[in-house]
Amino acid sequence: MRRRRVPRILLSLSLLSLLTGCTPPDEPLVALAVHDGQPIGVLVTCGESSARLDVYEIHPGDVTERPLVMWAVSGRPTSETVEVALLGQPPDGWKIDDATDFFAAGLGRVVDVEPLTELRPGVTYSIKGSGRHDAISVDFTLADLPRIGSDQVLAPRGQDSTKIVSRKTFLRRARSSC
């Protein structure tokens, strides 16, 4: 599956990047798993005390007046690896973040943010996470879910594509990038 670049307005900026104008490269720290038909975000937090997981609709080439449709959770991880049921109840100590409009300086306008409440056929979604580092996002559709086995995840393969790998392989690679 071909992955589309995430608009910079969606990336979390650390205090360091605000001061220096640079952002560290994204790491392969997030993947998509499926448990009992439910899509699950898997995030390796690299031991960070706070983390965030976002899911949003992708509309290639469209950064016009279209609203950003997203769902996000954030909180304090109780372990290095956090699993979050997409659009479900957040883990203990986490909360669903409000869909809040924001000003995107790069676009010169306020971005209208609407809550993502369901995953629909034919729509491409992207899952992105952050802990100590920002994660390379993983694009998916509902058609990808049946392909992901019980001990597998859909993980980034470089910056521009994804592949199905064993959960064990993903966790090993993610931890080594921490």
N, C-alpha and C positions, 0 to 999 in steps of 0.2 A: 504494500500500500504506500502510495506517495504521500509524504507529509508536507503540509504547507507551513511556511514561517508564521510565527505568532506576531501580530503587530506589537511594536514596542510599548504601546500604551498598556498592554496587559501584563507586562513583566514587573515583578516586584523589584523595587530599587532599595538597596541597602544604604545606610548613611554614608559609607565609604564611596559608593558610586555617585551619590549626590555631590559629594565634595570634590571628587576627582574627575567626574565626567566619564568614568570608565566602569564597565561591569565585567565581572569575571565570567568566563565561559560557562554555559549551562552544563550540567552533569547528568549522566543516565541514572537518575535516582527515583523515577516514577515509572510504574507499569500498570497495566490493566489486567485484573484477574476476573474470573467468573466463579461464583459459588451458588449452586442451586439456581442457575439462570440469572442471578443478580450480578450486575457489573460492580466490581470492587476496585477502588484505587489503592495501590500499594506504594507507599512512600518510605524511602530510607532517609531518615532525618539527619544522619551523621552526628548524632548525639546532641543536637541543638535543643534548647529548652522551649522553643516555640516553633510551630510549623503551620503550613497552610496547604490546602489542596483545592484546586479550581477545576471546574468543568464548564466549557462554553461551546457554543455553536460556532462553526467555521463557515464563513461565506467567502470563498476565494476571490481575491481582487476587489472586494467590496468594503471599503472603509469610508463610505459616504455617510449619509444620515441614518443608516440602519442602526437600530439599537443593538447593544451588546447583550446577548442573552446568556446568563451564566448562573452557576450555583457554586458556592464556596463555603468551606469549613476551615476553622483555625482553632488552635489550642496548644496545650502542653502535652507533648508525647510522653507516655509512660514507658515506652521502649524505643529502641532505635528504629524499628520497622512498625509503621502504622498502617492498618487496613481500614478503609472507609467505604461503606456501601454508598454508591453514588445515588444522590437524591434521597437517601434514607436518613436514619437517625445517626448523628455523629457519635464518635467514640466518647466514653466518659471523659469529662473535662474539656471537651471541644464544643464549639457552637457553630451554628449555621450563620454565616455573615449576611448582613442585609445587602440587598442589591441597591447600591448607592451610585447615583450619577457622579461623574468627576470631570474635571477640566483636563483635556489632553493637549498640552502645549504643542506637540508635534503636528496635531491636526488643527490647532487654533480654534477649538470649539469644545463645548461640553458634550460628553458622551452619555447618552441615555442608556442606563443599565436596567434590564428587565430580568426578573427571576426565571431560571430554567426550572421547570416543574415536571417535565417528562422527556424521555428520549424517544424520538420518532424515526420510523423507517425513512431512508433516503437522505437523512441529514448527517453531515459529518460533525463530529464532536472532537474536542481536544481536552486532554487531562494534563494539568500542569501542577507541579508542587514546589514547595520550598521548605527548607529547614536551614541548615548552615549554608547551603548553596541552592541556587535555583536549578530546577530539573529541566532536562530536555522534555518538551511536551510530546505526548503520544496521541496521534489522531486515530479515530475509530468510528465505525458505524455500527448499528445494531446487527448487521450481517456478519460482523467480525466475532460476535460473542459466541456462537456455536462452535467456532473453530478453536477456541481456547480451552484446552483440557484442564482437568482438576488440579494437576500439579504444574501448570504452565501459566505464563503471562504474556501479554502483548507488550513488548519493550521497544525502546528506541534502538535503531541500528544507525549510528551516526546521528547527524542533525536532520536528515531529510527523509528517513524511512523508518519502518517498524518491522519487527519480526516476532514470531512466537518462539519463546525459549522456555526452558524449565525454570521454575521459580527459584530453584537452588542456584542456577547459573546467573540469573538476574541479580539475586541478592549478593552473590560473590562479587560480581562486576560493580554493582552499586557501592558496596562497602569499600572496594579498592579505590574508588574515585573520591571517597571522603577525605 
